[in-house]
C-alpha cells in the first residue's frame, strides 16, 4: 500500500515537473480511509495537497489528541506543553471543570511552571485531584521510557490514561473510525525513536502542504468528484475487495462510480492496484476488464503492485458506449 502511494506521489512530481499545475492533478478514491497513505506519501514528497470535503489525517480529533499526549509526555515541565494539557487533561473526563482549570492556570502562572506540574500544587476537588495526579504520573512515567518506540509510547499513553477505554465504551461508527485512525498513527509513529521527529512530520501535514489554495493537488472521494474535471487523475486501490467492495449491494451503482472516476480525467487517468493490502491478497478490480486491451498502456512495476493502466477519457467513453449497447 505504501509502495502504491509512493509511486503515485513520485509520478505526480514528474508530471508537475513537466509543466502540469498542481491543481490540475487529482487523486480520487472510493473510501475516505484510503487517503491516509496518499497523504503520507505526498507529505514526504513535499507535494502540496488539499482534501476536498474532509479533514486531513493529522487534523482528525483522535490523532490530535494522541499527538497532544505525546507532546505532554515529551515535555511535561515545559510551558510549551500547556496547550496539549488543555486538550487532553479531561479526556476521558476527570472532573476537571472550568473553575478547576482556571485554578491550575493561576498556579502555573504564579509559580512559572507548566500546567501539568501545577496539578499537584493546586487545591482541587477530591475527585479531580486524584484523577489528575494519576494522569500526571502516567504521562511522566511513560514519557521517561526512551527505550520504547514512539508508537509504543503512544499506545501505552492511550491505554493507561483511559483514552482507549473511552472510545471502546462508545459503540458509534465515529468511535470505531477514531480507533482506526489511532492504529494508523501508531504505525507511523513506530518509525520514529524520538517524539520530536514525529511532531516535525505531523507539522508538515498541518502546515503548508495541507492548506487550502488553488495550487494544490486535490484529494477526494468518487462521490465528491462528480461534476469536476482535472487534466490528470490517479485512481488507487482498484481491487475487487475494495472496489467493488465485498459488501457492495448495488454493482451497477459501483460501476457508475467507476465511470464517474475515470471520466474526471481530461487527459489521462491512471489506475493502480496492489497484490497485497494490509496483509490480505487482492486481485485487480473487475471494472478494469471493461476497458479493451487496446486502450490500456501498462507501465510501472514495483514489488507489491499490479501496475497502472492509464486511459484517455475518450477511450473510456467509447468503451462505455459499447458496453451500454451490449446491456452491460
Secondary structure, 3 states (H helix, E strand, C coil): CHHHHHHHHHHHHHHHHCCCCHHHEEEEECCHHHHHHHHHHHHHCCCCEEECCCCCHHHCHHHHHHHHHHHHHHCCCCHHHHHHHHHHCCCCCCCCCHHHHHHHHHHHHHHCCCHHHHHHHCCCCHHHHHHHHHHHHHHHHHHCCCCCCHHHHHHHHHHHCCHHHHHHCCCCHHHHHHHHHHHHHHHHHCCCCCHHHHHHHHHHHHCHHHCCCCCCEEEEECCCCCCCCEEEEEECCCECCECCECCCCCHHHHHHHHHHHHCCEEEEEEEEEECEECCEECCECHHHHHCCHHHCEEECCCCCEEEEEEECHHHHHHHHHHHHHCCC
